[in-house]
Amino acid sequence: QRVNTTRFFYPATGMPYKNHDTLFKAVRKLEKEGLVFSVDCTLTKNDTDRLGLKVPKSVNLLGIIPRVKVLQKYQDSIMVFPSLLETFGLPLLEASLSNGYILAGKTSFGTEILGDYSNMAFFNPESVDSIAEKMQSCIVNGVTIDSKAYIKVLERKNNEDSLVDLIVGNAK
């Protein structure tokens, strides 16, 4: 699996608790250090205007993209997920089932969903420095992809459970 460790992806709506502001501050910090990378966000210009966000030059606003493109981005870029609040955090599950590399905020939903998934690292989602440090590590040092990490996620669940069961908590 080929992951571009200078390309990040954040699939999230334009809600304040999705924490784009902290991510954008981390991006600006890395830009000031001279690092060359990009972050694709599923925000629109209207979203950033409404949230009062100044978009860093390394951030691309994709708007809503087709599901197939989202799934492809999980595999060929690094998902960065600084959201502070989720009812479930479906992108975390989808990215892990796609065997993608994930940088996620250390939150109760993040640790619950990712469990022992090995293709990931946690950061403090309220710390610009923590997010920047993890992103910089990926850019400078690269990442190692465990090709069987998603199998461990599936083995952790009962084989009779459907994705819907897992999401709504009806897993056996």
C-alpha positions as a Python dict, from the first residue, in 0.01 Angstrom:
ca = {
    (1, 'Q'): (0, 0, 0),
    (2, 'R'): (146, 333, -109),
    (3, 'V'): (76, 621, 126),
    (4, 'N'): (183, 973, 41),
    (5, 'T'): (312, 1093, 380),
    (6, 'T'): (306, 1457, 269),
    (7, 'R'): (-68, 1446, 191),
    (8, 'F'): (-325, 1457, 471),
    (9, 'F'): (-703, 1423, 456),
    (10, 'Y'): (-970, 1545, 696),
    (11, 'P'): (-1325, 1439, 602),
    (12, 'A'): (-1547, 1653, 823),
    (13, 'T'): (-1836, 1894, 806),
    (14, 'G'): (-1806, 2261, 891),
    (15, 'M'): (-1906, 2239, 1255),
    (16, 'P'): (-1698, 2416, 1526),
    (17, 'Y'): (-1644, 2093, 1726),
    (18, 'K'): (-1470, 1939, 1424),
    (19, 'N'): (-1174, 2152, 1537),
    (20, 'H'): (-1053, 2279, 1198),
    (21, 'D'): (-917, 2592, 1369),
    (22, 'T'): (-661, 2397, 1574),
    (23, 'L'): (-567, 2187, 1270),
    (24, 'F'): (-518, 2502, 1059),
    (25, 'K'): (-295, 2654, 1329),
    (26, 'A'): (-83, 2335, 1326),
    (27, 'V'): (-63, 2358, 946),
    (28, 'R'): (57, 2720, 965),
    (29, 'K'): (320, 2618, 1222),
    (30, 'L'): (454, 2347, 986),
    (31, 'E'): (448, 2588, 691),
    (32, 'K'): (661, 2835, 893),
    (33, 'E'): (911, 2552, 950),
    (34, 'G'): (940, 2518, 572),
    (35, 'L'): (773, 2178, 536),
    (36, 'V'): (603, 2102, 205),
    (37, 'F'): (277, 1909, 238),
    (38, 'S'): (-95, 1942, 177),
    (39, 'V'): (-417, 1886, 370),
    (40, 'D'): (-737, 1808, 180),
    (41, 'C'): (-1049, 1907, 376),
    (42, 'T'): (-1410, 1845, 283),
    (43, 'L'): (-1501, 2204, 362),
    (44, 'T'): (-1630, 2472, 128),
    (45, 'K'): (-1536, 2840, 116),
    (46, 'N'): (-1881, 2908, 269),
    (47, 'D'): (-1790, 2677, 562),
    (48, 'T'): (-1461, 2854, 630),
    (49, 'D'): (-1624, 3197, 601),
    (50, 'R'): (-1902, 3095, 841),
    (51, 'L'): (-1649, 2955, 1090),
    (52, 'G'): (-1422, 3258, 1054),
    (53, 'L'): (-1129, 3041, 943),
    (54, 'K'): (-830, 3172, 753),
    (55, 'V'): (-729, 2888, 521),
    (56, 'P'): (-353, 2814, 516),
    (57, 'K'): (-186, 2784, 175),
    (58, 'S'): (-126, 2409, 224),
    (59, 'V'): (-498, 2339, 274),
    (60, 'N'): (-721, 2243, -19),
    (61, 'L'): (-1096, 2288, 21),
    (62, 'L'): (-1259, 1999, -163),
    (63, 'G'): (-1620, 2047, -58),
    (64, 'I'): (-1837, 1739, -74),
    (65, 'I'): (-1665, 1461, -267),
    (66, 'P'): (-1796, 1124, -388),
    (67, 'R'): (-1775, 836, -141),
    (68, 'V'): (-1541, 640, -369),
    (69, 'K'): (-1295, 931, -358),
    (70, 'V'): (-1316, 943, 23),
    (71, 'L'): (-1235, 571, 43),
    (72, 'Q'): (-941, 618, -196),
    (73, 'K'): (-803, 906, 14),
    (74, 'Y'): (-810, 683, 324),
    (75, 'Q'): (-566, 456, 143),
    (76, 'D'): (-331, 697, -33),
    (77, 'S'): (-302, 978, 221),
    (78, 'I'): (-289, 1012, 599),
    (79, 'M'): (-618, 1086, 767),
    (80, 'V'): (-584, 1351, 1036),
    (81, 'F'): (-885, 1360, 1268),
    (82, 'P'): (-881, 1637, 1534),
    (83, 'S'): (-1258, 1631, 1601),
    (84, 'L'): (-1344, 1696, 1966),
    (85, 'L'): (-1691, 1540, 1962),
    (86, 'E'): (-1850, 1254, 1770),
    (87, 'T'): (-2154, 1038, 1820),
    (88, 'F'): (-1959, 759, 1655),
    (89, 'G'): (-1667, 878, 1439),
    (90, 'L'): (-1745, 678, 1126),
    (91, 'P'): (-1439, 811, 935),
    (92, 'L'): (-1215, 649, 1197),
    (93, 'L'): (-1380, 311, 1141),
    (94, 'E'): (-1382, 351, 763),
    (95, 'A'): (-1016, 452, 750),
    (96, 'S'): (-913, 159, 971),
    (97, 'L'): (-1116, -87, 762),
    (98, 'S'): (-943, 62, 455),
    (99, 'N'): (-610, -8, 629),
    (100, 'G'): (-522, 360, 609),
    (101, 'Y'): (-281, 547, 834),
    (102, 'I'): (-460, 764, 1091),
    (103, 'L'): (-356, 1054, 1312),
    (104, 'A'): (-640, 1092, 1562),
    (105, 'G'): (-720, 1300, 1862),
    (106, 'K'): (-695, 1099, 2182),
    (107, 'T'): (-1063, 1106, 2274),
    (108, 'S'): (-1299, 851, 2425),
    (109, 'F'): (-1458, 778, 2085),
    (110, 'G'): (-1117, 765, 1915),
    (111, 'T'): (-969, 512, 2154),
    (112, 'E'): (-1290, 306, 2151),
    (113, 'I'): (-1312, 286, 1772),
    (114, 'L'): (-941, 239, 1698),
    (115, 'G'): (-865, 7, 1989),
    (116, 'D'): (-552, -188, 1899),
    (117, 'Y'): (-535, -70, 1536),
    (118, 'S'): (-164, -33, 1463),
    (119, 'N'): (-157, 204, 1163),
    (120, 'M'): (-217, 514, 1370),
    (121, 'A'): (-93, 761, 1627),
    (122, 'F'): (-285, 969, 1880),
    (123, 'F'): (-237, 1339, 1953),
    (124, 'N'): (-392, 1586, 2196),
    (125, 'P'): (-670, 1739, 1980),
    (126, 'E'): (-663, 2063, 2179),
    (127, 'S'): (-288, 2117, 2127),
    (128, 'V'): (-156, 2282, 1811),
    (129, 'D'): (194, 2157, 1901),
    (130, 'S'): (77, 1797, 1948),
    (131, 'I'): (-101, 1788, 1609),
    (132, 'A'): (194, 1958, 1436),
    (133, 'E'): (442, 1715, 1595),
    (134, 'K'): (255, 1407, 1467),
    (135, 'M'): (210, 1553, 1120),
    (136, 'Q'): (578, 1654, 1105),
    (137, 'S'): (681, 1302, 1206),
    (138, 'C'): (482, 1159, 914),
    (139, 'I'): (626, 1411, 668),
    (140, 'V'): (989, 1374, 780),
    (141, 'N'): (1007, 1010, 894),
    (142, 'G'): (730, 847, 690),
    (143, 'V'): (502, 577, 830),
    (144, 'T'): (504, 201, 840),
    (145, 'I'): (186, 30, 725),
    (146, 'D'): (100, -301, 888),
    (147, 'S'): (-76, -476, 600),
    (148, 'K'): (-281, -689, 841),
    (149, 'A'): (-392, -411, 1078),
    (150, 'Y'): (-749, -402, 945),
    (151, 'I'): (-778, -777, 990),
    (152, 'K'): (-709, -727, 1360),
    (153, 'V'): (-992, -470, 1369),
    (154, 'L'): (-1226, -723, 1209),
    (155, 'E'): (-1112, -1007, 1435),
    (156, 'R'): (-1185, -790, 1736),
    (157, 'K'): (-1551, -794, 1631),
    (158, 'N'): (-1774, -1097, 1619),
    (159, 'N'): (-1794, -1220, 1259),
    (160, 'E'): (-2173, -1219, 1276),
    (161, 'D'): (-2187, -845, 1348),
    (162, 'S'): (-2281, -618, 1060),
    (163, 'L'): (-2134, -270, 1024),
    (164, 'V'): (-2473, -132, 1131),
    (165, 'D'): (-2460, -350, 1446),
    (166, 'L'): (-2115, -214, 1523),
    (167, 'I'): (-2227, 146, 1472),
    (168, 'V'): (-2546, 128, 1679),
    (169, 'G'): (-2387, -83, 1950),
    (170, 'N'): (-2585, -403, 1891),
    (171, 'A'): (-2275, -614, 1835),
    (172, 'K'): (-2282, -951, 2008),
}
